[in-house]
Amino acid sequence: TPGNYQAVLWERGKNGRLLPCPAGTSSDALGINDPGEIVGYYVIDGDEGFNATRACLWTEVEGMQDLNNLVINLPPGLHLGWANGINYAGEIVATGIFGDRSRAVLLSPVNTGP
């Protein structure tokens, strides 16, 4: 479909690899850390407004995940639209939309293991 685009992982000496995303979406990768975790966003094609853009995390094991569904205790009314960067510790810098204003957001991983 014209206008659709998809995030690609380029590795030295290898062909580019498309990063799978939900059907009916376009995606863009904006950051990667040393362990290979990738952040960015996907856009639900046909939707309009801020909610059409969803911040996401991609890992080799889990694939593409919507950060709005992963964050524990996301404040009501805050929508994560873009994940802009990720460091070695897994902390993610994102852009959140609250009402009609954008906000910088820092997401820190929580150990949920035993």
C-alpha positions, -999 to 999 in steps of 0.1 A, spaced: 0 0 0 14 34 -9 27 52 22 34 21 42 69 16 57 85 -9 80 114 -8 104 145 -27 93 174 -40 113 207 -36 95 237 -56 107 272 -54 94 278 -80 67 242 -92 66 211 -83 46 186 -60 62 158 -78 82 123 -64 84 111 -61 120 76 -78 122 48 -55 133 11 -59 138 -10 -63 106 -23 -31 90 5 -9 104 37 9 94 67 11 117 99 29 124 129 20 146 145 49 165 169 34 189 189 2 196 211 -9 226 240 -33 228 219 -63 237 199 -57 205 166 -44 220 150 -19 195 126 9 203 104 30 180 68 32 170 42 18 148 12 35 132 -22 19 128 -30 26 92 -63 44 87 -65 57 123 -60 94 129 -47 114 158 -22 106 185 -37 72 194 -28 59 159 9 61 169 21 35 194 55 33 212 70 -1 209 98 -24 219 112 -52 197 133 -81 210 144 -112 193 124 -134 218 92 -114 221 90 -96 188 71 -62 186 53 -52 218 32 -21 224 47 -2 254 13 10 264 5 -26 272 38 -33 290 41 -4 314 29 -11 349 8 18 364 7 39 333 -11 71 345 -47 74 332 -49 95 301 -11 91 292 -5 76 258 30 65 248 33 75 212 71 71 204 100 53 220 130 74 211 160 56 227 170 27 249 202 22 269 221 -9 280 201 -12 312 168 -12 292 157 22 303 136 38 275 131 74 267 97 80 252 73 107 242 40 105 260 8 124 250 -14 137 278 -44 156 266 -31 178 238 5 181 251 36 159 247 57 149 276 91 133 280 89 100 298 116 77 312 106 41 315 126 18 337 125 -20 336 111 -39 365 124 -74 373 92 -96 373 111 -129 376 110 -152 406 
